[in-house]
Amino acid sequence: MKRQLAIITTLLVFICSSSVGQDNSSLFSRLQAISNSGTDFFNVDGIEITSQSISSDFSKKSILKKFKKYSINENDLTSSDTLLNLANYYVSKTKEICPGTIQHASYYFIDNPGKGFTAITFVSFNKKDRNFERNFVKLLYTDSIPKTVYEPLQIDSINFAGRKIALGSSCKWMGINNVQCPSYGQMNWSVHKTLEDAISTVENQFNVINAKKGGKIVSVDTVNVIFESSETTAKKVIYDFKGVTSLLAGMSGGKTLTIYFVAAPVKQNFVSCIMSFWNNDSVNPGGLPPLLERVMKLRQ
């Protein structure tokens, strides 16, 4: 009987361990990262994540001094996430960007005994998953994120949802999963577990852009496209800047941006993608600049 119980216990441990491994394998297939000046930036499921290790002592004073940019005060540092089983401070903040679009920000400050502490942030719109956050914090704490998810800081090619796209050396990262090629367009994307989540992400990003000041949306259309071999539709937006007060508009010399919002299946996952180009960018006969044409075609 004892031997049977031992076998059952061993099997349960094996099954649970396998399930966790499979879950993380699925996560890693969607996760991408870059590392810059001591900070790691991650993107998955429309969630922006940062991780930065600090060599100072783990204290409220050190946190407030090192991370003034988070607008956290001492009264915020009063609770911890006890389910992590790690010494930590946990802070949660929400902000309404526009009606119906809420930005959620989570801040974890984790003690690394003898090494200092690590600050980990999660930013998302209209969703918040504490279990996901805890799992990711533990993966970072145990150094379990595969190096294969990291992209080189200097771009030669990019991993676009599992497909390598050669771009050359003129393009640059504007953020994680956000690449810009001078005169050839810009795109940012996220890989999702479900199509519903991808659709929600592009809707949230449209609402955020629509709420921005300094410009306005002058037209919105739905167009037929082929995105990474999938026939689908995209929301096409023309965004007009008021004068040349925008730094971005001033640098580009452009006056209007054409923006495409797409959510579609790609390989075994789903992708949300926002692509844009200025009115004075180079446009190919197909109606899109070279960067955008690497992932999408307009259907005539």
N, C-alpha and C positions, 0 to 999 in steps of 0.2 A: 504493500500500500504506500509506504514512504517513497519507494522507488518510483511508483506511478505518479505521485504528487511532484516529485523532483523533476520528472520528465515533462509533466504538464507545465510546471513553473518555467522550466527552461524554454519550452515552446512559446509560452506567452511572452517572455522577455524577447525572444527572437522575433516574434510577429510584431510586437510593439516597436522594436528597434528598426525592423525593416520598413514599417509604415512611416516612421519619422524620416528615415533615409529617403524613401520614395517622395515624401512631401517636399523635402529639401531639394531633391533632384529636380522636381517640377519647378520649384522656386528658382533654382540656379539657371534653368533653361530660359527664364524670363528676365533674370537680373543682369544689369550691366553697370559698370563702374569706371570711374577715372580717379586718379590720385593726383593732387596738386598742392604743393607747399605744405605738406603735413596733414591735409584734410582729404578724406575719402568721400566721394560723392556717388550715390547709388540711385538707380531708377528701376522701379518694378510696379506693375499694376497701377500706373499713374501716381505713385507715391514717390516723393523726393526725400532722400535720406542722406544725412551727413554724419560722419564720425571723425572726431578729432581727439587725440590723446595729449594730455597736458602733464608736464612733469612737476607741477606744484602739488602741495599737500591737499588732501581731499577735505575741503572745508567750505562753508557758505561764503566766507570772505574771498577765497580763491575763485570760486565759481562766479561770483558777482563781478570780480575784477576782470577775469578773463573773457567773460561773455556778456559784456554790456550791450552788444548788438541784439541780444534776445529780449531786451526790455524786461528782464526778470528782476524782481526786488526780493529782499530778504523774507518778506511775508509769503512769497510764492514757495520758498524752500522749506515747507513744513511737513511734507508727506513723502512717502516712499512707496514703491511697488513691492510689497512683501512677497508676492508670488515669484519674483525673480530669484529669491534666495541669495541676493548679492547686496552689499551695502550700497545704497543709492538714494538719490533725491529724484523725485518725479514731479514734473510740472506740465499741466495741460492748459492750453489757451484756445479760444475760438474767436473768429472774427467774421462778420458778415461782409462779404465783398460786394455783393449786390443782392437784391431780393431773390431768395431761393438758392443762393450759392454761399455756403459756409466754409471757411478755411479752418481746418483743424491742425494744430501744431502740438506735438508732444516732445518734451525734453527729458532725457534721461542722463543723469550724471552718476557714473559708476566708479566706485573705488577700485583702484588697482594697487593693492598693498605693496609698498616699497617702490612703486613706479609713478604714482600720481593718480590721475583719474581720467576717464574718457567721457566726452560729451557726445551724445547721440541724439539727433533730431529727426522727426518724421513730420512731413507736411503733406496734407491731402485735402481734397475738396469733397464735401458732402458724404464723407465716410470716415470711419475710424475703427480699427481692429486691434484691440489691446493684445490679443493672443498672438497675432502676427508680429506686433512690435516686440513682445517679450521674446519670441523665438529668434527674431533678428538680433536683438541685443545679445542674447546668449551665443549666437553664431559669431558675432564680432568679438565678444569677450574671450571665447575659446579659439579665436583665430581660425574659424572653420569656413570662411568664405573662400571658394576656389580662386586662385590667381587667374584662371582662364576667363573670368567675367570682366577683368579689367582691360580697358582699352588704352593704347599708348596715348600720352598727352600730345605728342606730335603726330598729326594725322597723315597717314599714307593710304589707309583703307579703313572702313568701318564695318562693324558687325551689325547689319540691319536685320533684326529679328531672325538671326540664324543664317543670313546670307552675307557673304563678304562682298563689299563693294569698293573697288579701287577708286580713289578720288585724287591722288596726287598730293602735293605738299602745300598747295595754296589755300586749302580749306582749314578752318579752325573750329575748335569747340567753343560754343557760347554757353555751355552748361552740359550736364550729363544728358546724353541722347539728344543733343541740340547742336547741329552742325551748320555752319554758314560758309558758303563759297562766294567770294567777291564776284559780283555781276552774274552769278549762276544760281542764286536762290538760297533759301535756308529751310531747314526742316527740323522738327523735334518730334519725338515719338516715345511710346511706351508699349511694352509687351504685357498682355493681360491673360488671365486664366479664362475669362469669359467674355463673350461678345457684348453682353449687357454692360459690363464694367468699362469696356473700351468705348461704347457709345456714350455712356454717362460722362466719361472723361472729356471727350471732344465737346459735348454740350456744355460742360462746366468751363472749359477753356474759351469757348465762344462767348459765354456770359461774362467772363473776366475781361476779355478784350473789348466787348461791347460797353463795359462799365468804365473803361479807362478814359481819362481826360486828356486833352491835347489833340484829339482827333475824333472822327465819327465814322460809323458804317454808313455808306451811301447806297449800297445795293447788296441783296442776298439772293442767290439763285441755287437751285439744285441741278447738278450736271451728272451725266453718266461717265464713268471712268473705269479703267482697268487698273487695279491697285495690286501689285505683286501677284499677278495672274488671276485675281478675283474680280469678276464683274460686279460693280457696286455703284453707289452714288456718292457724291461728295457735295458738301455745302461750300459754295463759292462766294466769297465776300470781298467787296472792294472797300478798303479803309482809306479815308482821306484825311490827311493831316492839315490842321489849321495853320496856315503860314509855314514858316520854317523854324518855329520855336522848339520843335522836338530835336534833341541831340541826334537821335537815330536818323531822322529825315535829313538833317543838316549834313551829316557825314556822308550819306548815300547820294545826296543830290536829288533824290526822288521825292515825289509829292503824294503818290498813292501806293498802297500795298494791295496786291491780290493775294488772298489767303484761301487755302483749301483745307477743309476739315473732313477727315476720313476715319472710319472705323471698319475693319474688315478682318476676316480670317487669314492668317498667314502661317503656313506649315501646321504644327500641332497647337498653336496658340492664336491669339487675336491681337491686333495692333491698333492703337489710336495714333493718328499722325496729323500734325498741323504743318502745312507747307506754305511758304510765302515767297514773293519776289516783288521788287520795285518796278515801277513803270518804265524806268530807264535801264533795267537789266537786259542781258542778252536772252532773247527768246527764240527757240527753234521753230521750224515750220509747223510742228505739231501743237504749238500754242503754249508750251512750257519751257522754262529755262533748263539747262543741262542737268543740274542736280535733281530737280523734281522728276525729270524724265527717267532717272535711274530706277524709280520705284512706281511711277504712275504714268498712264497714257490717257488722254482725253478721247472719248468715243464720239466719233462724228455722226 
